[in-house]
């Protein structure tokens, strides 16, 4: 049985829509353009901060919207402006940092805002910090306005232990997500996930969950895949993601999303 033709495509970027080298294939670019021309909306839903989707401006279609930072911002890529900010306030971030320093051995932090990333010196101990990070002795000194994501690494804990310790320390005051970056905990505000922001965005455009196809590969995509009417895990997705999705498609390097978009267009053609 073929899934119903969608009104909206919601897709993760890294590991899902983009190839392993970070590129957008010509086939995928053409498929995105074709579904938009057919009246099917497309929205990127990514862990990336807003400034890291600017390079994809030509691919986001007429509306130009991307849900960034695991749901903490809706970004107009064409205008380079934040339409919705669901970030955390300075008081909450400072409180979380203080508690996490006590709960997580070897912890170091970075904070992502609409202005960029500020990272503590130890944040790059296990992995190089992003090339555009500003440096700060203590991230609580760099809090100005809204924090889209609080990022945490540990020199003492493995990836699984890290997420367990962080989740316990947060005590439901915030959300910790795993986007597939080893040894990194990505923390957003209470109730802020890809799914919650996508649901609000879709409702604002008169689109119900049943009319959404969602694509993903990593654990942070699970809430979005559970919400959407049809969920697709690319073949290279985490086993838990493949198990949770209603369907599996080809891998990111084999243009799995593009193939499904082409199938959607074929469905429209059959309907006349």
Buried (B, 14 or more C-beta within 10 A) or exposed (E): EEBEBBBBBBBBBBBBBBBEEEEBBEBBBEBBBBBBEEEBBBBBBBBBBBBBBEEBEEBBBEBBBBBBBBBBBBBBBBEEEBBBBBBBEBEBBBBBBEBBBEEBEEBBBBBBBBBBBBBBEBBBBBEEBBEEBEEBEEBBEBBEEBBBBBBBBBEEBEBEEBBEBBBEBBEEBBBBBBBBBEBBBBBBBEEBBBBBBBBBBBEEEEBEBEBBBBBBBBBBBBBBBBBBBBBBBBBBBBEEBBEBBBEBBBBBBBBBBBBBBBBBBEBBEEEE
